[in-house]
């Protein structure tokens, strides 16, 4: 199977240093030297499309711009790139979400992917008017996706659940194609939702043994529901011509982190309700030593950033080797990012992707699209 790579849209700002923000951190904690203007984000999506990334993940939360609006403004600046829009099911009704997705698909030519985020932090959810606890949020997400899936099938949906209720819900126009749903979560409640509803399960970058355990866990839950899931992983990346150059860049990023900032961020992240975030914190323990937790897997990003906190670091060949190792576990989709996002996209796209192509693991989406086009028969004039 050809591997799929997605890039990332830093709608909170970008920098040559690590930009914080995410789980457990307050609004306004993110931001970089490069503001997240549409002009700058256009540069990133153009680079991602040119290099061969299939999609671009856009985050959600109080610390970044709204994902729906931002991607809607960017979609006409690209031709093929898909947008993996993160959204929280508690903030909009399921019928409206289903309608928004259908509209996005029509106007983008079918380039919407959805990343469902239940919300790991109650204090942030309450700021948006959502006062459910974590388990109840997952239960609501289950009901939400049940309704949305029914609407996308063209059904008239009557549903009365513990958290959501609709009567006579129906879409006037269906999405074509139905957008794939991406979803991540490490708790038992998250696993149940993934097994029942999603197309691709995402894990944050942990050592291969932990990733293999998580894949086996969620695959078993899905099999019990008569379903199978694609597996994906969310990582940062620092790839260079040599291993020494890559690790020098990782050290430069680490040297640029103020110890007081680390203490402040770690205190905030320690209050996180997210099981995945707790697993990220366990990888580094808030310290600066022993951050290479597996060959070429560096946990330094997680010192100041919530959410995905690990990076693949090494030569282009070493990074390709780690990607191939994750692929052997069952990972087929990689959602990547780097600091800054334009430069790191080119380091990876021009350094690692050709190696994976030479190994038969990747093909540029444009080449696949060209191969799918029907052959044309040249016109020939009739002989006399």
Secondary structure, 3 states (H helix, E strand, C coil): CCCEEEEEECCCCECCCCCCECCCCCCCCCCCCECCCHHHHHHHHHHHHHHCCCEEEECCCCCCCCHHHHHHHHHHHCCCCEEEEEECCCCCCHHHHHHHHHHHHHHHCCCEEEEECCCCCHHHHHHCCCCCCHHHHHHHHHHHHHHHHHHHCCCCEEEECCCCEEEEECCCCCCCCCCCEEEECCCHHHHHHHHHHCCEEEEECCCHHHHHHHHHHHHHHHHHCCCCCEEEEEEEEEEECCHHHHHHHHHHHHHCCCHHHHHHHHHHHHCCCCHHHHHHHHHHCCCCCCCEEECCEECHHHHCECCCCCEEEEEHHHHHHHHHHHHHHCEEEEEEECCCHHHHHHHHHHHCHHHHHHCCCCCCHHHHHHHHCCCCCCCCCCCC
